[in-house]
Amino acid sequence: MSYIDAAFRSSHLNEVYLFMQNKYVLVNYAPDTIDNKVLFGPLLIGARYPSLRGTAFAEREINCAFGSHHKDQAFIFSENFCAQINYAPHIANNKIIKGPTTITTMFPFFTKKVFESGVDAAFESTEKYEAYLFKGDQCALINYDYDSHLIAIYLINQRFPSLKNTIFESGIDATFASHRTDEAYLFKGDYCARINFAPSTTDDYIIGDIKKILTYCPALRSILPLKTKTSCPLNMSDLHAMEEHKWRYMLSFLQRTTDAKPTLKKCAEALQVLEQDARRYYAENIGPFHHSRSGLLAMDQQNWRCMPSLPHQQLNPRKNSNEFANSESEESTQKYYADQHTNCNKEAEASFLEILLVDGCFILELLLRCWDKNFKDEDDPITSNAWMVPAIRCDLALLENQIPFVVLQRLFDIVRSTCMRTDPLASACSCSLPELAMHFFQPVPNTDKDPSDSKELCQDDRHFLGMLHKFYLPNNAVSPPKCPGDKKAWRFRHCETNFQKLELSLKMVHKVVC
């Protein structure tokens, strides 16, 4: 059994990305010491690399990888597919540069070679744009630059005589080039070796002894060997296996929301051009505007995973059927949304309601888990990793990611009314939805308002963004004069013409004269 499936060296000193099944860890491997430490992870590949979601690399595993001499770039392999990526160290702004495509399309010189069906391991050489690729007992030296070509194919023990009569001469599970010149780490099973690979010669040698991986890197003891691959337990086909009446009641509930005035629509084109980063989705897309957008499909699966998790908080549709039937209005929830989500046919409406149901359950489960600091779920790729919650917090504050507050409130009422006292999140269920939301978003303190007074902040607001806007809005429409003789009314610094260009309008409420 292989402990590590793939690895590549980061552009950050002494940092390496290690891949195991569908997860990864970022490690500072601290050469010649045992002071190594895990910086991030284990985290689902799709959570760290949004650009890989929906591809074999995130949904299955990365079998092989090697870093590129082009800064922050790497080549990754999954079976007979490969891609060139910019991995954007320490941020989620990674992207696919080329691919995914077959190995023979990326490297035509591997056609009819053993490497065309997959690569076991690889590492970049100190010779610029050269890399060593391994498959079984064979090793290929290639140039991977724009005019990529095959330099030579050897047996492993011919190219690296130091590996003769070791476990590595018959094959290598994973490897990465060290930040130290001409050095690399090799992995097979639970063993690891550090070598000087002596480019262009056969003077290579093993540095020290072949050791257990966990002896080389004690920081991985709590991670390796990795448990069985984590997968989302619920997908679209599983939906139909749910009790038919439960699904019907949930859809009916979403249709019976009050206040059908459209309050959500896509940003104006002027705002979109003004600042693309303000609309970038780092981890999550919510609601119908960008549903199933390329690059975010893995998080859609995580949303499905949260739906059955929420009613371990046992949703009982029979118990709540009267509540659904006696809702105040028959107006469709679609009318909260402008643009293309009006006047839909029945099939489109069912899909629309399905999106709100799944995404609404995801939001509520996230709020509940983030309320209790003592709640831990090691298999949760969101709350168990430091960068994911802040990224999703930013995504949930985007205008196009809003879900009508009344929809979330009705879902939360159902959950709260059926939550068991023994539930680990029972204390969170006793709070109000506005309290959970304000605790999750953690707004910067406002001297005029207390975040704990969340009910007042959410009054008359139609979504989370409105709640945050109200929190930051000053209590008074004007600022007090700086001195008794100052009679100038408070006003915006920017002229109204600039706001009109962004399709925003201003209305003077009143003036204050001292």
N, C-alpha and C positions, 0 to 999 in steps of 0.2 A: 504494500500500500504506500503510495506517495504522500508525503506530508505537504510538499509544496509543488504546485503544478506549473507555475511560471513566475518569472521575476524580471524586473528591469531597474537599472540604476536611475535615480532621480538626478536632475541637474543641481539639486541642493546637496551640499557636501555630506557624505556619509549617510545618505538616505536611500532606501530601496523600497520599491513596491513589490510585495509578495502576494501571489494569487493562489487561493485554495478553493476549489470547487467554484461556487458563484460569489465568492467573497474575496476581499483583499485586506491587507494591513500595510500601513506605512511604518517602516522601522528605521531608527537610527542604529546602524549595526556596529558602530564604534570599533574599528579594527584594533586588534592587539589588546583589547580590554574586554571585561564582562559588563561594562557600563551601558550596554545596548538597552534601548527602550522602545516600546510601541508608541508611536505618535498619534495614529488614528487607526480605528478599526478594532475587531473585524467588522467590516461594513459591506453590504451588498454592492457588487460592482455597479449595478444600475443606479444606485443612490449616489455614489461618488462621481460617476461618469454619465451625466445626463445624455450626452451625445450617443452613448452605446445602448440606450434603452430600446427594447424591441429587436435587438440584434442577437446573434448567437453568442457573442462575447459576454453579454450580460445575462441572458436567459439560460445559457448552459454553463460555459466556463471558458476561461482563457487557458489554452494548453501550453502556449509558448509566447515569449515576448523578448524583445531586446531594444535597448535605448539607441537613439540616433545621435550622430554628431551635430545634427541640426538641433538647436537648443529647444528643450521642452518637448521633443518629439520622440515617438517610439513606434515600433511595429509590433502588432499583436496578432495571434493566431488562434483559431478555434477550428479543430478538425482540418478540412481542406480550404478554409476561408482565412483571409487576413485583411488587415487594414493598417493604414498609417494614421496616427493621431497626434494631436497636440494635447498633452495630458494636463496642462495648466496646473503646476504644483501648488498645493495648498488653497486653491480656489476651484469653484465649480464651473469655470468658463471653458471647459475642454471642448474640443471639436474634432470631427473626423476630417482628415486632409484628403485621404484617398481610400476608396473602398466603402463598405466591405465588398470584397471580390475574391475570386479563387486565387490560390497560391500561384497557379500557372499564369494567370492574368497579370498579377503583380510582378512575378518573376518568371518570364517565359522560358528561361534557360532550365527550369526545373521540370519541363514537360518530359514525360516518360522516365523521370528519375524517381527514386524512392520518396523524395521530399514532396512530390506533388499531392500526396494524400494527407499530409500533415507533418508538422515539425514538433519534436519532443522538447527541445531546449535551444537557447541561443544566447550569445552575448556579443557585444560590439568590441572590436579590436581597438588598440591604440593607434593603429594605422587608419587614417581618416577614411570614413565611408566604407570600411570593411567590417565584416561580422562573421562569426563562426556559428553555423547551424548544425544541430545534431538530430539524427533519426536512427534509432536502433544503435548498431555499432559503427555507423558512418558519420562523418563530419564533412561539411561543405564550407569552404571559404568563399565568400561572395563580396562583390562591390555593390552596394544598394543605392548608390547615388542615381542621378537622373539618367545616366547611361549604364544602368545596372548590368552586371555580367557575372558569370561564374568563373572563379579563379581556379579552383581545384576541388576534388572530392577525395577524401582519404578514409581509411579506417581510423577510429579514435586512437588506438594504441600505436598507430604509425605517426600520426601528427603530434600526439602527446605521449611520448614514450614513458613519461613518469606515471601514466595511468595504467600501464600494462600490469596485469595480474591484480588489479583492484576491481571493486564493484562497478567502477565507472567505464571500464573498457567495453562492456556489453551494452551500455546505454546510460543516458543521463535524464533525470526527470525535469530538472530546472537548473538554471545558472544565471548569474549576472556579473557584469564587469565591475570590479571595485573602483573606487575613486583613486586608488593608488595605482601608479603606472604599471602596466603589464600584469595586473593581478585580477583573478576572477574567483568566484565561489561556485562550487558545484554541489548539487543536491541529488540524492537518490534514496528513496525510502525515508528512513529517519536518520540518514547519515549525511555529512557535509564535509567538503574538503576545500581548502584554499590553495590556489596554485599560482605560480608565475608561469604564464603561458608562452613567454618568449616568442613574440611575433617574428615571422620570417625565418625562424630557426627551429631546431628540435632540442633546444637546451632547456626545455621546461622542467619544473620541479614542484613537488608538493611542499607547501610551507607548513611545517609542523606535522601533525598526524591527521588521519581521517577520524573524525569524531562524530558523536551524536549531535544532531541539529540543536537540541536543547542544551547541550554543553557549550556549543559555540554561542548560542543566543538564548540565555536564560529568560529573557523577557517574553519569549513565546510559550513558556510552559503553561500558562493559563489558556492558551489558544489551541495549540497543537497536541495531539491530532484533532483536526476539526470534526465536529459532529456531522451527521448526515445532512446533505444539502437542504437549505431552507427554501421552501417554495410557498406560494400563496395557496391556501387551502380552498379558495373559492374562486371560480372563474365563471364565465357566462353560461357554460353548459350546466354548472352546478346550480345556477339560479332556478332552473326549471325543476330541480329536485326538491326545492323548498315547498312547504305546504302552499297549495294554490290559494287558499283563502287568506293566508298571511300576506302574500304578495299583493293580492287584490285590495286588501284593506289598506296596505301601505300606499299604494297608488291612489286610492280614493282619498286618503288623508291629504296627500299632496295637492290634489285637485281642489280641495275645499278650504282654501286659504282666503283671508279677507283682504280688502284694499287692493283692487286690481289696477291701480295706477302705475304705468311704466316708470320705473326708477333706475333701471340698469341698462346701459347700452355701451357700445364700444367707444373708446376714446376718439375724440376728433382727430382728423388727419394731421392738423397743425400740431397737436400735442404729441402725436406719434413721431413726427419728424423732429420735433424739438429735442426729445431725449429718449432714445431707444432703450437705454439702460433702465429708465424708470419703469419700463413695461416688460423687462426680461423676466422669464420664469426660471428661477434657479433650481427648483425641485418639484413644484407642484402646480397643476392647473386645476381650477375648480369651476364648476358650472358649465354651461353649454357653449360658450363662445369659442373655447379652444379645446373642446373635448377630443381625446384621442389624437392630439397634436403629435407629430413626429418628434421623438426624443423624450416624451413623457409617458410612454405607455407602461413602463414598469411601475410608476407611481399610481397609475390607474389600477393596476393589480393590487397595490397596497391598499387602495381605497376599498376594493372588494373585500380584502382581508379584514378590514376594520368593521364591515357591516355586520357579520355574525358575532364579532367580538363585543359589540355594543350591547345587544340584548343577550349576554350571559346574565345580565339585566333583562330578564326573560320577557320578551314582548309577547303579549297574549292578545291576539286580534279579536277574539270573542269578547274579552273583557272591555276592550276599547272601542267596540263597534258602534255603540251608541254615541260616543264622543265624535266619531267620524260622521255619523249620519246627521247629527244635530249641529254641524258646523254652520256658521252664520251665513256663509256665502257660497254659491256654486261657481263663482268666477274662477277661471283657470289661472293657475300659477304662472302660466306663460305670459300673462299680461303684465307681469312685473318687468319683463324684458322687452326692449325695443328691438329694432332691426329685424333680422330674419326669423325671430322666434315668435312671430305673431301669425295668426291664420294658418296654422299647421294642420295637416290631416291627422287622422286618429293614430296612424302608425308613427308619425313623427312626434306626436304628443306623448305617446307611450315611451318613446326613447328619451324624450326631454325629461319626463318625470323620473325615469330610471336614473338619469344622470344626477338629478337633484337628490334622490333618495340615497344613492351610494355616496356621493360627495358630502351630503349632510351628515350621514353617519360617520364618515371619516373625520370631519371637523369636530363633531361632538366627542368622539373617542379620543382625539388628540387633546382637546381641552381638558377632559377628565384626567388623562394620564399626566399631563403637565401640571395639574393642580397639586397633586400629591408628590412631594419630593422623595418620599420613601418608596414610591412604587417603582419596581424594577422588572424589566422583561428583557433578558439578554438576547432573545431572538427578534426583538423589535428593532428594525433597521433605522428607525427614526429617533426614538427617545434614548436609545443606547449610544448615540453618537453625537458629539458636541456640536458639529456644524449644521446638522440637519434641521433642528428646531428653529434656529435663527433664520435659516434660508426659507423655510416654510412660512415663518412669521411674516417675512417680507412679501412672500407671494400672496398670502391671505389678505394683505392690505392693498392689493391692486384693485382698481375699479372693476376691471373685466373678470375678476375672480370672485366677485361678491355673490352670495346666495341670500335671498330675502330673509330678513331676521325672523319673520313670522313662521317661515318653514322650519328653521332651526328650533324655534321656541316650541312648536307643536311636537316635533320629534323628541325634543328634550323632555317635554311633559310626559310623553309616553314612557320614556326610559325611567324617569324619576319615579313615576307612580308604580313601577314594577321592580325597581331595584331591590335586591335582597340585602339585608343587613350584613350578611356574611361576605358580600362582594368587596373585593379589595379597594374598589373605588366608591364605596358607599358614602364616605365623607364628602367627596366631590359632588355626588348626586344631590346632597342636601343643600348645596349652594344654588344661587340663581344663575341663569345663563349669562346675564351681563357681568356678574362677578367672575365667572370662569373666563369670559372673554378678556376683561381688563387685566386679570392676572396673567393670561397668556401673552398679550401684546406688550405688557410692561412699559407703558408710555413713560417718557421722561417727565419727572415731577413738574406739575404746574402749580404755582403758588396760589392760584385762584381757585383750584378745584382739588378735591380729594378722590383718587381713583376708586377708593372703597365705596364711594357714593355712586355706584354704577347704575342703579335703577334710574336715577334722574338723568344720567348721561345717555341712556338708551331710550328714553321716552321719546316717542314719535320718530325714532330713527329706523330706517328700513334695512340697514346692513351694517357690518362691522366698520367699514370705512367712515360711514356717517357718525358712528359712535366716537371714533378716534378724532374726527374733525371737530366734533362738539367739545371734546376734552381739551383740545389745544386752542379753541376759539376763546378769546378774552371774554370775561363776564361783561365788561363794559364796552360799548361800541367805540368809546373814545378814551384816550389816555389823559390823565390829569395834567394841567399846565405845569410847566417846569418852574414857573415863578408867578407871583400874583399879577404881574403886568403882562403876561403872555396870554393873549386872547385868541390865538390862532387855533382853529379847529383841527383836530387830528385828521390825517388823511393818508391814503396809500402813497408809497414812494414812487410807484410806477403809474404812468398815465393810463387812462381808460382805453386809449387807442390801441396800446400794446395788448391789453387783455382782449379786446374785440377781435384782434387778429387770431387769437387762440379760441375764438368762439365762446368767450366768457363775457358775461355782462355784470355790471355793478349797479347797485341801487343805493342812493343816499338815504339813510334812515333818519338821521337827525344831526344837528350841529349843537355844539356846546360852546357857549360864550361865557367867560368868567368876568 
